[in-house]
Amino acid sequence: MIEHLGQEFGTRYLDGKLKNFAAIKTKPFSILAYHNRLFDEARTAFVMGAYYPALVGACALGERTLNHLILDLRAHYSHTPEYKKVARKDSFDNWNLAIDTLKAWGVLLPAAEAPFRALMKLRHTAIHFNAGTYATLRDDALAAVLHMREIIDQQFSSWGLRPWFIEGTAGFIFIKRDWEEDPFVKTFFLPQCPLVGPNFAITFEGGLQYHDQHDYGDGVWTDEEFATAFNTRSPDAVVRPRS
């Protein structure tokens, strides 16, 4: 691993780069491609010791994420008191307004709201002139990257215990039926999700491919019934991809 990291980040000052790499810990995986690409750039900057670009990059990604959430979701909430505050703008740099609005709409999970507010403070210190920034640059950059990592992991992850995921399915994650019409899930998650039944199969030849039987019969499953059908499916029931 050390040899690989040396090839990726360069062997000069490698000990410091390894320390920075370890400090970030795990790398999140978002359902949104721009999260993964831009977070990786901020992460790489931190590992390389470019702390100010890492700090500003993580803060900018946080602001971009808030803007996407407001702009992509606000039409669903035109009936709310908060809508008139965000209806006419094309971008937002008032983090408190954006966070409070998303919280009122029930979009942000509490575990994502907290790092957003912490990142907001770092953003204000980093963007507006503050002579004290130089003394805490590495610590602030690390905190910003970690806050952004937590935001992605909590709000946009394709794994884990989240209110919109069916619980207890082995090896795969499925969206709960009642959450399919939720504006956040409908806008950000469903476009990334194939519609499958419990007997589906996947292959990777020629890219990720999903295979499923055409008809499961009449009626609908509850989330619990679907989870049971998936978890107890026999190997013979799994769809065999056509050659």
C-alpha positions as CSV (number, residue, x, y, z in Angstrom):
1,M,0.0,0.0,0.0
2,I,2.8,2.4,0.9
3,E,4.4,1.7,-2.5
4,H,1.1,2.4,-4.3
5,L,0.6,5.6,-2.4
6,G,4.1,6.7,-3.3
7,Q,3.3,6.1,-6.9
8,E,0.1,8.0,-6.6
9,F,1.2,11.0,-4.6
10,G,5.0,11.0,-5.1
11,T,7.8,9.8,-2.9
12,R,9.1,13.2,-1.9
13,Y,8.0,13.9,1.7
14,L,6.2,10.6,1.7
15,D,6.1,10.3,5.5
16,G,4.0,13.4,5.7
17,K,1.7,12.4,2.9
18,L,1.1,9.0,4.6
19,K,0.2,10.8,7.8
20,N,-2.2,13.0,5.9
21,F,-3.7,10.1,4.1
22,A,-4.3,8.2,7.3
23,A,-5.9,11.2,9.0
24,I,-8.7,11.4,6.4
25,K,-9.5,7.7,7.0
26,T,-12.2,6.2,4.8
27,K,-13.2,7.7,1.4
28,P,-17.0,8.2,1.0
29,F,-18.9,7.0,-2.1
30,S,-21.8,9.2,-3.2
31,I,-24.6,8.4,-5.6
32,L,-23.7,11.7,-7.3
33,A,-20.6,11.6,-9.6
34,Y,-19.6,15.2,-9.0
35,H,-19.3,14.5,-5.2
36,N,-16.8,11.7,-5.8
37,R,-14.7,13.6,-8.3
38,L,-14.5,17.0,-6.4
39,F,-14.1,15.4,-3.0
40,D,-11.2,13.3,-4.3
41,E,-9.6,16.5,-5.6
42,A,-9.8,18.1,-2.1
43,R,-8.6,14.9,-0.5
44,T,-5.7,14.7,-2.8
45,A,-4.8,18.3,-2.1
46,F,-4.7,17.6,1.6
47,V,-2.6,14.5,1.2
48,M,-0.1,16.4,-0.9
49,G,0.1,19.1,1.8
50,A,-1.8,21.7,-0.2
51,Y,-3.9,22.6,2.8
52,Y,-5.4,25.9,1.7
53,P,-6.7,24.4,-1.6
54,A,-8.0,21.4,0.4
55,L,-9.8,23.7,2.8
56,V,-11.3,26.0,0.2
57,G,-12.2,23.0,-2.1
58,A,-14.1,21.2,0.7
59,C,-15.9,24.3,1.6
60,A,-16.8,25.1,-2.0
61,L,-18.1,21.5,-2.5
62,G,-20.3,22.0,0.6
63,E,-21.7,25.2,-0.8
64,R,-22.3,23.6,-4.2
65,T,-24.1,20.7,-2.6
66,L,-26.4,23.1,-0.7
67,N,-27.1,24.9,-3.9
68,H,-28.0,21.7,-5.7
69,L,-30.3,20.7,-2.9
70,I,-32.2,24.0,-2.9
71,L,-32.4,24.6,-6.6
72,D,-33.3,21.0,-7.5
73,L,-35.9,20.5,-4.8
74,R,-37.5,23.9,-4.3
75,A,-40.3,23.4,-6.8
76,H,-41.5,20.5,-4.7
77,Y,-42.0,22.8,-1.7
78,S,-43.7,25.8,-3.3
79,H,-46.5,25.5,-0.8
80,T,-44.2,26.0,2.2
81,P,-43.4,29.3,4.0
82,E,-39.7,28.8,3.3
83,Y,-40.2,28.8,-0.4
84,K,-40.6,32.5,-0.9
85,K,-37.1,33.0,0.7
86,V,-35.4,30.9,-2.0
87,A,-37.8,31.1,-4.9
88,R,-36.1,33.8,-7.0
89,K,-32.4,33.3,-6.5
90,D,-30.1,31.3,-8.9
91,S,-27.4,30.6,-6.3
92,F,-27.0,30.9,-2.5
93,D,-24.0,31.8,-0.4
94,N,-26.1,32.2,2.8
95,W,-25.5,28.8,4.4
96,N,-27.8,29.5,7.3
97,L,-30.7,30.2,5.0
98,A,-30.0,27.1,2.9
99,I,-29.5,24.8,5.9
100,D,-32.5,26.1,7.8
101,T,-34.7,25.8,4.6
102,L,-33.6,22.2,4.0
103,K,-34.2,21.3,7.6
104,A,-37.7,22.8,7.5
105,W,-38.4,20.8,4.4
106,G,-37.3,17.6,6.1
107,V,-34.5,17.0,3.6
108,L,-31.4,17.0,5.7
109,L,-30.8,14.2,8.1
110,P,-29.6,15.5,11.5
111,A,-26.3,13.6,11.0
112,A,-25.7,15.7,7.8
113,E,-27.0,19.0,9.2
114,A,-24.4,19.1,12.0
115,P,-21.3,18.8,9.7
116,F,-22.9,21.3,7.3
117,R,-23.0,23.9,10.1
118,A,-19.5,23.1,11.2
119,L,-18.3,23.4,7.6
120,M,-20.1,26.7,7.3
121,K,-17.9,28.2,10.1
122,L,-14.7,27.0,8.4
123,R,-15.9,28.4,5.1
124,H,-16.4,31.9,6.6
125,T,-13.0,31.8,8.2
126,A,-11.3,30.6,5.1
127,I,-13.0,32.8,2.5
128,H,-13.1,36.1,4.4
129,F,-9.8,37.5,5.5
130,N,-8.6,36.2,8.8
131,A,-4.9,36.5,9.7
132,G,-5.3,33.6,12.1
133,T,-6.0,31.1,9.3
134,Y,-2.3,30.5,8.6
135,A,-1.7,29.1,12.1
136,T,-4.4,26.5,11.9
137,L,-4.4,25.7,8.2
138,R,-3.7,22.0,8.4
139,D,-6.2,21.5,11.2
140,D,-8.9,23.5,9.5
141,A,-8.3,21.7,6.1
142,L,-8.5,18.3,7.8
143,A,-11.7,19.3,9.6
144,A,-13.3,20.6,6.4
145,V,-12.5,17.5,4.4
146,L,-13.8,15.3,7.2
147,H,-17.0,17.3,7.5
148,M,-17.6,17.0,3.8
149,R,-16.9,13.3,4.0
150,E,-19.5,13.0,6.7
151,I,-22.1,15.0,4.7
152,I,-21.6,12.7,1.7
153,D,-21.6,9.6,3.8
154,Q,-24.8,10.5,5.7
155,Q,-26.9,12.1,3.1
156,F,-25.8,10.6,-0.2
157,S,-24.4,7.2,0.5
158,S,-25.7,4.1,-1.2
159,W,-25.2,2.0,1.9
160,G,-26.0,2.0,5.6
161,L,-29.0,2.6,7.9
162,R,-31.0,5.5,6.3
163,P,-34.7,6.2,6.7
164,W,-35.3,5.6,2.9
165,F,-33.6,2.2,2.8
166,I,-35.3,-1.1,3.4
167,E,-33.6,-2.7,6.4
168,G,-32.2,-6.2,6.7
169,T,-31.5,-7.1,3.0
170,A,-28.4,-9.1,2.5
171,G,-25.8,-7.6,0.3
172,F,-28.0,-5.1,-1.6
173,I,-29.8,-1.9,-0.7
174,F,-33.4,-1.1,-1.8
175,I,-35.6,2.0,-1.5
176,K,-38.6,1.8,0.7
177,R,-41.9,2.1,-1.2
178,D,-43.2,5.0,1.0
179,W,-40.0,7.0,0.2
180,E,-40.3,6.7,-3.6
181,E,-42.3,9.9,-3.8
182,D,-40.1,11.8,-1.3
183,P,-38.7,14.8,-3.3
184,F,-35.1,14.2,-2.1
185,V,-35.2,10.4,-2.9
186,K,-37.1,10.9,-6.1
187,T,-34.7,13.5,-7.4
188,F,-31.3,12.1,-6.3
189,F,-31.7,8.4,-5.6
190,L,-34.3,7.0,-8.0
191,P,-32.5,8.1,-11.2
192,Q,-29.6,5.9,-10.0
193,C,-31.7,2.9,-9.1
194,P,-32.9,0.1,-11.5
195,L,-36.4,-1.2,-10.8
196,V,-35.9,-4.9,-9.9
197,G,-37.7,-7.7,-8.2
198,P,-36.2,-10.0,-5.6
199,N,-34.9,-12.6,-8.2
200,F,-32.8,-10.2,-10.2
201,A,-29.2,-10.9,-11.2
202,I,-26.3,-8.6,-12.2
203,T,-23.4,-9.1,-14.6
204,F,-20.4,-6.9,-15.4
205,E,-19.6,-7.9,-18.9
206,G,-19.9,-4.8,-21.1
207,G,-20.6,-2.7,-18.0
208,L,-23.0,-3.2,-15.1
209,Q,-26.1,-5.0,-16.4
210,Y,-29.3,-6.0,-14.5
211,H,-31.4,-9.0,-15.4
212,D,-34.8,-9.7,-14.0
213,Q,-37.9,-11.8,-14.8
214,H,-40.6,-10.0,-16.7
215,D,-43.6,-10.7,-14.5
216,Y,-43.9,-11.5,-10.8
217,G,-47.7,-11.8,-10.9
218,D,-50.4,-9.6,-9.5
219,G,-50.3,-7.6,-6.2
220,V,-47.5,-5.7,-4.4
221,W,-45.0,-6.5,-1.7
222,T,-44.7,-4.6,1.5
223,D,-41.1,-3.6,2.2
224,E,-40.9,-6.4,4.8
225,E,-42.3,-9.0,2.3
226,F,-39.9,-7.8,-0.4
227,A,-36.9,-8.2,2.0
228,T,-38.1,-11.7,3.0
229,A,-38.5,-12.7,-0.7
230,F,-35.1,-11.4,-1.5
231,N,-33.3,-12.9,1.5
232,T,-34.9,-16.3,1.1
233,R,-34.7,-16.7,-2.7
234,S,-33.3,-20.0,-3.8
235,P,-30.4,-20.1,-6.3
236,D,-32.7,-21.7,-8.8
237,A,-35.0,-18.6,-8.7
238,V,-32.3,-16.1,-9.5
239,V,-32.6,-15.0,-13.1
240,R,-30.0,-16.5,-15.4
241,P,-28.6,-13.9,-17.8
242,R,-29.0,-14.7,-21.5
243,S,-25.8,-15.5,-23.2
